[in-house]
Amino acid sequence: MVLFPIIAIPDYELLVEIYQLIEEGNNTTDRLVQKSSADRRLIYGAVSILSFLGLIEKKRVGRRNIYRTLVEGGDLRKYVLDNDFCRSILKFVFNGTYSRSQIARYFTNNPSRKLLNFISSMASFLRKIGFLDQRFARRYRLTEEGELRVFR
């Protein structure tokens, strides 16, 4: 199973902007930094998330990363639900599992700190796109939109 990257999570609008820039042909990191108003660290985070979801492909050419899209446009939230790791975390939260250690126990009997960090990073991402409730810091709860999208 491929796990979510442990990074600083950018806003949903920045994810959409970076994806559109790559679709338009701005396929190197330097061009993305020039065209976008965001910090380089957030751009790397957005690219990591988009490649995790299978929307773009990262290829190393010399010292540069070249990006290309694999999927034509659409709602990025739909692709989040297509990912097995994201969907399983949303299902665990819907079934009443509220802490990251309980979620990690579904994957393994002895969860490592790294797995807990993967789950925390995924939860932050799901909060940013509106599937998890922002009001509870340590306890995960689905929003109404999250419940509707998960079990549509």
C-alpha positions in Angstrom: 0.0 0.0 0.0 1.3 3.4 -0.9 1.1 5.8 2.0 0.3 9.5 2.0 3.4 11.8 2.0 4.3 13.5 5.3 4.5 17.2 4.2 3.1 20.7 4.8 -0.4 20.5 3.4 -1.4 23.3 0.9 -4.9 24.7 0.5 -7.3 23.1 -1.9 -7.2 26.2 -4.2 -3.4 25.9 -4.5 -3.7 22.2 -5.5 -6.2 23.1 -8.3 -3.9 26.0 -9.4 -0.8 23.8 -9.6 -2.7 21.1 -11.5 -4.0 23.6 -14.0 -0.5 25.1 -14.4 0.9 21.7 -15.2 -1.9 21.0 -17.7 -1.1 24.3 -19.4 2.5 23.2 -20.0 4.4 24.7 -17.0 6.0 21.4 -16.2 9.1 22.2 -14.2 9.3 23.3 -10.6 11.0 26.6 -11.5 8.1 27.6 -13.8 5.5 26.6 -11.2 7.3 28.9 -8.7 7.3 31.8 -11.2 3.7 31.4 -12.2 2.3 30.7 -8.8 2.4 33.1 -5.8 3.0 30.3 -3.3 6.1 29.2 -1.5 8.4 26.6 -3.0 7.8 24.3 -0.1 4.0 24.4 -0.6 4.4 23.7 -4.3 6.5 20.6 -3.6 3.8 19.5 -1.2 1.1 20.1 -3.8 3.0 18.1 -6.4 3.6 15.3 -3.9 -0.2 15.1 -3.2 -1.1 15.2 -6.8 1.3 12.4 -7.7 0.1 10.4 -4.7 -3.5 10.7 -6.1 -2.3 9.6 -9.5 -3.1 12.8 -11.3 0.4 13.7 -12.3 3.7 11.9 -13.0 7.0 13.1 -11.8 10.1 12.3 -13.9 13.6 13.2 -13.1 15.7 14.6 -16.0 19.1 15.6 -14.9 18.7 17.9 -11.9 15.1 18.9 -12.8 11.8 17.3 -12.1 9.5 17.3 -15.1 5.7 16.9 -14.4 3.0 15.8 -16.7 -0.7 15.1 -16.2 -2.1 11.6 -16.4 -5.8 12.5 -16.1 -7.8 15.2 -17.8 -9.3 17.8 -15.5 -12.2 17.2 -13.1 -13.0 17.5 -9.5 -9.9 16.6 -7.4 -12.1 15.5 -4.5 -13.4 12.7 -6.6 -9.9 11.3 -7.1 -9.3 11.5 -3.3 -12.2 9.0 -2.8 -10.8 6.7 -5.5 -7.6 6.2 -3.5 -7.8 3.2 -1.2 -5.8 4.7 1.7 -7.9 7.9 1.8 -11.2 6.0 1.5 -10.3 3.5 4.2 -9.5 6.3 6.7 -12.8 8.0 5.9 -14.6 4.7 6.5 -12.9 4.2 9.8 -13.8 7.7 10.9 -17.4 7.1 9.8 -17.6 3.9 11.8 -16.6 5.6 15.0 -12.8 5.4 15.1 -11.8 8.8 16.3 -8.1 8.7 17.0 -5.1 8.0 14.8 -3.8 5.2 17.0 -7.1 3.3 16.7 -7.0 3.8 12.9 -3.4 2.6 12.8 -4.4 -0.6 14.6 -6.6 -1.5 11.6 -3.5 -1.6 9.5 -1.1 -3.3 11.9 -1.0 -4.6 15.5 2.1 -2.6 16.4 1.8 0.8 14.7 5.0 2.7 14.2 5.4 6.5 14.7 5.8 6.9 10.9 2.4 5.3 10.3 0.9 7.6 12.8 2.5 10.6 11.0 1.1 9.3 7.7 -2.4 9.2 9.2 -2.1 12.7 10.8 -0.9 14.1 7.5 -3.8 12.5 5.6 -6.3 13.8 8.2 -4.9 17.4 7.8 -5.3 17.0 4.0 -8.9 15.7 4.4 -9.6 18.7 6.7 -8.3 21.1 4.1 -10.6 19.8 1.4 -13.6 19.7 3.6 -14.2 16.0 4.4 -13.2 16.1 8.1 -14.5 18.6 10.7 -12.1 21.4 11.6 -13.5 22.0 15.1 -12.0 18.9 16.7 -8.2 18.9 16.8 -7.4 15.4 18.0 -10.7 13.6 17.3 -11.7 13.0 13.7 -15.3 13.5 12.6 -16.8 13.7 9.1 -18.5 16.8 7.8 -21.9 16.5 6.1 -20.2 16.8 2.7 -17.7 14.0 3.8 -20.6 11.7 4.7 -22.4 12.4 1.5 -19.3 11.8 -0.7 -18.0 8.7 1.1 -21.3 6.8 0.8 -22.7 8.1 -2.4 
